[in-house]
């Protein structure tokens, strides 16, 4: 799953004559809304790969909601409340912010309102066109709701589903010369694999991996935002209980096992799953080759099954985990052997470590 926001707009008399639509009333000089690319200061996942400590990729896009209301003091609501009138400034289902070779912007231009009006913003990533076809998205007073979301079954087709905090009370006067800062949070759980040890006298190569079990493939996410405190208690409800397979992408040449713990980075080997209670039958199936290092040189193919609920920690103690939690990354380590523009600047919160499991496959 990928993005940031900035643009130096050119205002002109000709352009000023083209902005008399309803969404751009109460304007001073027309200033097109553009986005500075989101800086990913922490680990996240974007389309077609694990992105660690780099900028939001230019081929990604996100969906932005915006409401306008008649108050400059910082009205904390999203809907009208009898005192303040809030209406959609962008389309009701948000607008896609994408890169145009220089900056991120929406296809319909929008502008900072003049005095007496303020804006509230929220966003999610990726944009709605990159969600699965069955997913529906709404945004309201209680934040974001995504119904019938399903992560893709292969890692190279997955996106990191993220939602932002809501920001209120932004005006041309207090923010028009700066960016709108959006902070994204991970809505999914991340599972990654690594290698750690190889028995002496043998070399090993992982040729395939897949996660299988009665894992919930579909769910509904709700941000559950409390407007009075601006605090969210996000959560999922899940559906579907048939056996499913999730397949991290393994390079055609396979992954050689070394004695240095290494998270798989070749290919797109992390998986993003809906947070949920881990079913008892959830497991990872590892296919690998074992080759002798002394004559006669022989290579044999093997398959091993590793439970995902039984979590052996790096100190060799055992822990049973009951769920994959939102925003947490679980590492399964396998060893063998014994300017008046509206600017946006989303950031992404860190993946919280969910623990590292160590599994030894005896040849």
Secondary structure, 3 states (H helix, E strand, C coil): CCCEECCCCCCCHHHHCCCCCHHHCCCCCCCCCEEEECECCCCEEECCEEECCCECCCCCCEEEEEEEECCCCCCCCCCCCCCCCEEECCCCCCEEEEECCCCEEECCCCCCCCCCCEEEEEEEECCHHHCCCCCEEEEECCEEEEEEECCCCEHHHCCCCEEECCEEEECHHHHCCCEECCEEEECCEEEEEEECCCCCCEEEEEEEEEEEECCCCEEEEECCEECCCCEECCEEEEECCCCEEEECCCCCCCEECCCCCEECCCCCCCEEECCEECCCCCEEEEEEEEEECCCCCCEEEEEEEEECCEEECCCCCEEECCEECCCEEEEEEEEECCCCCCEECCEECCCEEEEEEEEEECC
